Amino acid sequence: MQCRPHQSCKPVVWMKGLALILSLAATQAFAQTPAATNASSAAPAAASGEGVYDLLIGTYTGSGKSEGIYVYRFDTRNGELTRLSSAKTVNPSYLVVSRDRQYVYAVNELPGDNGPASQRGGVSAFRFDPQSGQLSFLDRVSADGNDPCYLAISPDGRYLLTANYSVAANPGGSFAVLPVKANGEVASSVLTVHHEGGGPVKGRQDNSHVHSTVFSPDGRYLFAQDLGADKLYAYRYTPDGSRGLLGPTDNRYTTVKPGAGPRHLVFDASGTHAYLTTEMNASVVVFDYRDGKLTQVQTLPMTAPGFKGKIGGGALHLSPDGRFLYATNRGDANELVTFAVDSSNGRLKLTGRQPTLGKTPREFTIDPSGRWLIVGNQESDSVYFFRRDPQTGALASDPKRLEIGSPVDFKLVSPL
């Protein structure tokens, strides 16, 4: 099987039937202890309230060593981590949690490099109990496209959008709009948008590859990042139907450097700036934002000067206070890159690099206190918990390790 940048073909190791109680005060790797068997066993950690979260981890399951989504209870005050549950589902490489915390949605990233182009990926819905950390399967529907790799919930909670990367030129990249039912289940797509065209990099940009769909902070616009076309498509969101559910803006799209490959986009809390990772040239692009329009103002490389190896820009997230931006760089770099954010204009300044101590770091998360950054190495079957200095943005060089098969995505949910 040929591996593309967001898919793992490396065998993985998973310790079935065990839970991990993790103490970051320890100097060795996390110790393994018997699994929690019911919700009450995790209750003492949750009872203290602030600082305790459910950590949901999405994985690739093709190796057979990972079964789907894993739920742990993570206490940010003392670093303890307890396994609560897991749910079987195929390749849940991206997760999203409903605003009321009652439902979790996962892509089923299929068919992959060698799968039949006629096969469609899926989206699975689960009922979630934050207090116990248990997931219950509700339903699964077609993603109406190939290789779904990103999910977003509309601001009003009525729709779930999936970005379909699509390795195959036919059907090509797209995004689909799936209604969310009152009981948390997902209905079949009511709208699927296909993009045309490609970019200059043969084999990677022969056709459209939609990699993420992100709503603007005011909820009025949707941006679809197309790695294949080197464009950020802009759509006006009008759920009242006055102009159709989604329609192109007057500008239609924003272009980036040919061959860059736009991947993930985030907005700052003020809603006046946006940040983009480009996968193929591993850069971070800064935009000024106003009323549905992105204006590029800065581009910074993730790689160090003189670096000659393979690169691959991945995810990016702002710290809870908005003072720092982090991004993952894969390929041969395998590092987290830290940028300081200028509060006056949103521009970035490189401040540090931290190896992720494994191969192919994809997604990561920062806890709400800003004291921990959690990142997974997809091809090394490891998750690292980096202690973080909220004042300087620096990551400690002695993180603790959790073994799990092909970890990809992370979401933190308050259990209270």
Summary of the structure (lengths in Angstrom):
residues: 416
radius of gyration: 20.0
end to end distance: 43.3
largest distance: 59.6
contacts: 1508
relative contact order: 0.13
helix: 3%
strand: 47%
